[in-house]
């Protein structure tokens, strides 16, 4: 878990605001005992997590693809070749949705804005160091133009069918 106490508090505020803004159908599923706290999320989302990222074409058609998602400091980060469809979509239209699911037991749902982290960005070195440690090489060595992307969430929910069961096997 890499999140600071302030980052956990900020993430909890986002989770609370997100659930407070939702509809009756979702609230009937996301009952209080099925919601994860920010701290629980951060504990569970260590290492690489398969993340389904949704982007939109210029004419509004949704497209999804999977990426290696890493939850760092309360935000999803991932890389892809800058020529990839998802990278081109996000450069033109940065609105993004992402889901991490583990069967029926866990779902993390995020809507927000994708930002590209360039080497000049103050957080780039931290993200690159994390990814280099995880993969054994910097993603920037994988192709001539790798896009480092981070989702700035505006809405996020964390669902667990049984939080106790998740932590019994975590």
C-alpha positions in Angstrom: 0.0 0.0 0.0 1.6 3.2 -1.2 -1.1 5.7 -0.2 -0.5 8.4 2.4 -3.0 9.2 5.1 -4.0 12.3 3.2 -4.5 10.3 0.0 -6.6 7.7 1.8 -8.7 10.6 3.2 -9.1 12.2 -0.2 -10.0 8.8 -1.7 -12.6 8.2 1.0 -14.2 11.6 0.3 -14.5 10.6 -3.3 -16.0 7.2 -2.5 -18.5 8.8 -0.1 -19.5 11.6 -2.6 -19.8 9.0 -5.4 -22.2 6.7 -3.5 -24.2 9.8 -2.3 -24.8 10.8 -5.9 -26.1 7.5 -7.1 -29.5 6.0 -8.0 -31.7 3.7 -6.1 -30.8 0.6 -8.2 -27.1 0.9 -7.5 -27.7 1.7 -3.9 -29.8 -1.5 -3.5 -26.7 -3.4 -4.7 -24.0 -1.3 -3.0 -25.4 -1.7 0.5 -23.1 -0.3 3.2 -21.9 -3.8 4.2 -20.8 -4.4 0.5 -18.8 -1.2 0.2 -15.0 -1.1 0.6 -13.3 1.8 2.4 -10.5 3.7 0.8 -8.0 1.9 3.1 -9.4 -1.5 2.2 -9.1 -0.7 -1.5 -5.5 0.4 -1.2 -4.7 -2.8 0.7 -6.3 -5.0 -2.0 -5.0 -3.2 -5.1 -1.3 -3.9 -4.6 0.7 -4.9 -7.7 -0.7 -5.2 -11.2 -4.5 -5.4 -11.6 -6.2 -6.2 -14.9 -8.1 -3.0 -15.7 -10.8 -2.7 -18.4 -10.5 0.8 -19.9 -13.4 2.3 -21.9 -12.7 5.1 -24.4 -14.9 6.7 -27.1 -14.5 7.1 -30.8 -14.9 10.5 -32.5 -18.5 9.5 -33.3 -19.3 8.4 -29.7 -19.0 4.6 -30.0 -17.5 3.1 -26.8 -14.5 0.8 -27.1 -12.9 -1.2 -24.3 -9.5 -2.9 -23.9 -7.5 -4.4 -21.0 -4.4 -2.8 -19.6 -2.0 -3.6 -16.7 -3.5 -1.2 -14.1 -1.5 -0.1 -11.1 -3.2 1.7 -8.2 -0.7 4.3 -7.0 -1.4 7.0 -4.5 -5.2 6.6 -5.0 -5.2 6.7 -8.8 -5.1 4.2 -11.6 -2.0 4.4 -13.8 -1.2 2.3 -16.9 1.0 2.5 -20.0 0.4 1.7 -23.7 2.0 2.5 -27.0 1.1 6.0 -27.9 -0.1 4.7 -31.3 -2.6 2.4 -29.7 -6.3 3.1 -30.4 -7.0 3.8 -26.7 -4.0 6.2 -26.4 -5.2 8.1 -29.5 -8.8 8.2 -28.2 -7.6 9.5 -24.8 -5.4 12.2 -26.3 -8.4 13.5 -28.3 -11.1 12.8 -25.7 -9.7 12.2 -22.2 -13.0 11.1 -20.6 -12.4 7.5 -19.5 -14.1 4.8 -17.5 -12.2 1.9 -16.0 -13.3 -1.3 -14.2 -11.3 -3.8 -12.2 -13.3 -6.9 -11.4 -12.6 -10.2 -9.7 -15.4 -12.6 -10.6 -18.5 -11.7 -8.6 -16.5 -10.9 -5.5 -14.9 -7.5 -6.2 -15.6 -4.6 -8.5 -13.9 -1.2 -8.6 -15.6 1.3 -10.9 -14.0 4.6 -11.9 -15.1 7.4 -14.2 -12.7 10.3 -14.8 -10.2 12.0 -17.0 -7.0 10.5 -18.4 -3.9 12.6 -18.2 -0.7 11.7 -20.0 2.4 11.9 -17.7 5.4 13.0 -19.7 9.0 12.9 -18.4 8.6 16.6 -17.4 5.5 15.8 -15.2 6.4 15.9 -11.5 5.0 12.4 -10.9 6.5 10.7 -13.9 9.7 9.5 -12.1 7.7 8.0 -9.3 5.4 6.1 -11.7 8.3 5.0 -13.9 10.2 3.8 -10.9 7.2 1.8 -9.6 6.6 0.2 -13.0 10.4 -0.5 -13.6 10.5 -2.3 -10.2 7.4 -4.3 -11.1 8.4 -5.3 -14.6 12.2 -5.3 -14.4 12.5 -2.6 -17.1 11.1 0.8 -17.7 8.1 0.7 -20.0 9.7 3.6 -21.9 12.2 1.0 -23.2 9.4 -1.1 -24.8 8.7 1.1 -27.8 9.7 4.5 -29.2 6.6 6.3 -27.7 5.0 4.8 -24.6 2.1 6.8 -23.1 2.1 6.8 -19.3 -1.5 7.5 -18.4 -3.2 8.3 -15.0 -6.9 8.5 -14.4 -8.0 11.5 -12.3 -11.3 10.1 -10.9 -14.4 12.2 -10.6 -16.5 9.2 -9.5 -15.4 5.9 -7.9 -17.1 3.0 -6.2 -15.6 -0.1 -4.6 -17.9 -3.2 -4.2 -17.2 -6.4 -2.4 -19.8 -9.2 -2.1 -18.1 -10.1 1.1 -15.3 -7.9 2.3 -14.4 -10.3 5.1 -13.9 -13.1 2.5 -11.7 -10.9 0.4 -9.4 -10.2 3.3 -9.4 -13.8 4.5 -7.6 -14.7 1.2 -5.7 -11.5 0.6 
